[in-house]
Amino acid sequence: MIERLWRTIKCDDIYLKEYETVEQLLAGLRNFFDYYNNERPHSSVGDRTPAEVYFGAGVSEEAASMSLVEQLHNKKEAPVYTFV
């Protein structure tokens, strides 16, 4: 499963963008993981996002406005996928 995740990261982000510095790469990966966890539907979990699966279908408006990392920090539990 982790191999598929890294393939997705490479094909959907890294290969499409021309990061010139490590700082740009890190910022891009943070944005990608936020998108991957909060917006991108996953067929393996019924076309829901990891955040919907982890936090439940009824994600509050407040939680929806936070990144998955912020939500998890508030919940004090480990993330589904994260990049720090």
C-alpha positions in Angstrom: 0.0 0.0 0.0 2.8 2.5 0.8 4.3 1.8 -2.6 1.1 2.9 -4.2 1.0 6.0 -2.1 4.5 7.0 -3.2 3.6 6.3 -6.9 0.6 8.6 -6.5 2.8 11.3 -5.0 5.4 11.0 -7.8 2.8 10.9 -10.6 0.3 13.4 -9.3 2.7 15.9 -7.8 6.5 15.6 -8.1 6.7 14.7 -11.8 4.2 17.5 -12.7 6.0 20.3 -10.8 9.5 21.5 -11.2 10.6 22.0 -7.7 13.8 24.0 -7.6 14.6 23.9 -3.9 14.1 21.6 -1.0 11.9 24.3 0.6 9.6 24.3 -2.5 9.4 20.5 -2.4 8.5 20.4 1.3 5.8 23.1 0.8 4.5 21.3 -2.3 4.3 17.9 -0.4 2.5 19.5 2.5 -0.1 20.9 0.1 -0.3 17.6 -1.7 -0.9 15.6 1.5 -3.5 18.1 2.7 -5.3 17.6 -0.7 -4.8 13.8 -0.6 -6.3 13.5 2.9 -9.0 16.1 2.8 -10.2 16.4 -0.8 -9.2 13.5 -3.0 -11.7 10.6 -3.0 -10.2 7.1 -2.7 -11.9 4.2 -4.4 -10.5 1.8 -1.7 -12.7 3.5 0.9 -15.9 3.9 -1.1 -14.9 7.2 -2.8 -14.5 9.0 0.4 -11.5 10.9 1.6 -9.2 9.6 4.4 -10.4 12.4 6.6 -14.0 11.4 6.1 -13.2 7.8 6.9 -11.1 8.6 10.0 -13.3 11.3 11.4 -16.6 10.0 10.2 -18.9 11.1 7.4 -20.3 14.1 9.3 -17.2 16.2 9.4 -18.0 19.5 11.1 -17.6 22.8 9.2 -14.9 23.8 11.7 -13.0 20.5 11.1 -13.4 20.9 7.3 -11.7 24.3 7.4 -8.6 22.8 9.1 -6.0 20.6 7.6 -5.9 16.9 8.5 -2.8 17.6 10.6 -4.5 20.3 12.6 -7.5 18.1 13.1 -5.4 15.3 14.3 -3.4 17.5 16.6 -6.6 18.6 18.2 -7.8 14.9 18.4 -4.3 13.8 19.7 -4.3 10.6 17.5 -2.1 9.4 14.7 -2.9 10.5 11.1 -3.9 8.3 8.2 -1.1 9.8 6.0 1.0 12.8 6.8 4.1 14.6 5.8 5.9 16.7 8.4 
